[in-house]
């Protein structure tokens, strides 16, 4: 599957410390092999899924038909679910 970063997610990732940035990028890359790992959860209040990485959340959507994953947001847990 192809992975696309939204402009919002790209901006959020660029502001993170290098160590956390690298950990999150590695986690995002593993989604291409398995878009629904056991630690992912479907979001209830909007379309998509989330993965926890310590204090950070990766929010993403999956288009099975087009074999695409779009990373919507990468943020601290207190900020991740705000619109």
C-alpha positions in Angstrom: 0.0 0.0 0.0 1.1 3.6 -0.6 1.3 6.0 2.2 0.5 9.7 1.8 1.0 12.4 4.4 -1.5 15.2 4.7 0.1 18.7 4.8 -1.1 18.9 8.5 0.6 15.6 9.4 3.8 16.6 7.6 3.9 19.9 9.5 3.3 18.2 12.8 6.0 15.7 12.2 8.5 18.4 11.3 8.0 20.1 14.7 8.8 16.9 16.7 12.1 16.0 18.4 14.3 13.9 16.1 14.1 10.7 18.2 10.2 10.8 18.4 10.1 11.8 14.7 12.1 8.7 13.7 10.0 6.4 15.9 6.8 7.7 14.4 8.1 7.5 10.8 9.0 3.8 11.4 5.6 3.1 12.8 3.9 4.8 9.8 6.1 2.8 7.4 4.9 -0.5 9.0 1.4 0.4 8.0 2.2 -0.2 4.4 2.5 -3.9 5.2 -0.4 -4.1 7.6 -2.8 -1.2 7.7 -4.7 -2.7 10.6 -2.2 -3.8 13.2 -3.5 -5.2 16.4 -2.9 -2.0 18.3 -4.9 0.1 15.9 -8.4 1.2 16.8 -11.3 2.5 14.7 -12.2 6.1 15.6 -15.8 6.4 16.8 -16.4 10.2 16.2 -14.9 10.4 12.7 -13.7 8.3 9.8 -10.4 6.6 10.2 -8.1 4.7 12.7 -5.6 5.6 15.3 -2.4 4.1 16.6 -0.8 5.0 20.0 2.9 5.6 20.2 3.6 6.6 23.8 2.1 10.1 24.3 1.5 10.5 20.6 -1.3 9.4 18.3 -1.2 8.7 14.5 -4.6 9.2 12.9 -5.0 7.7 9.5 -7.6 6.6 6.9 -7.4 3.6 4.6 -8.7 3.3 1.1 -8.7 -0.5 0.4 -10.0 0.0 -3.1 -7.1 2.2 -4.1 -4.5 0.6 -1.8 -3.8 4.0 -0.1 -3.2 5.0 3.5 -3.5 8.7 4.3 -1.9 10.0 7.5 -4.3 12.7 8.7 -2.6 13.8 11.9 0.4 13.0 14.2 0.0 14.8 17.5 0.3 14.6 21.2 -2.6 12.8 22.8 -4.1 16.0 24.3 -4.1 17.6 20.8 -4.8 14.7 18.5 -8.6 14.6 18.6 -9.3 18.3 18.4 -10.7 19.6 15.1 
